């Protein structure tokens, strides 16, 4: 059974940084395209960043140049380095495959950016 466990969120001031982690089991991230998604209060879940099997990364326009997605194949973990955070980045962040193929989402990790 696939499990996705997100961590690393918290409260940070605008301009600050956070590093999110997505520990996985049941999949092999080195051969699976993965993505980070977020859902702000009252909004639909959206794709923030993705990394393909060969390691090609893509970002939503709103985070381009500020966020970096990466993975550690040995740890089977995907990361999201978030820099220059602003209040609009406040959301619950989730990981999943890209495109989404795992029905059971993790609990996510809450990121709150204060102004």
Buried (B, 14 or more C-beta within 10 A) or exposed (E): EBEBBBBBBEEBEEEBEBBBBBBBEEBEBEEBBBBBBBBBEEEEBEBBBBBEEEEEEBBBEEBEEBBBBBBEEEEBBBBBBBBEBEEEBBBBBBBBBBEEEBEEBBEBBEBBBEE
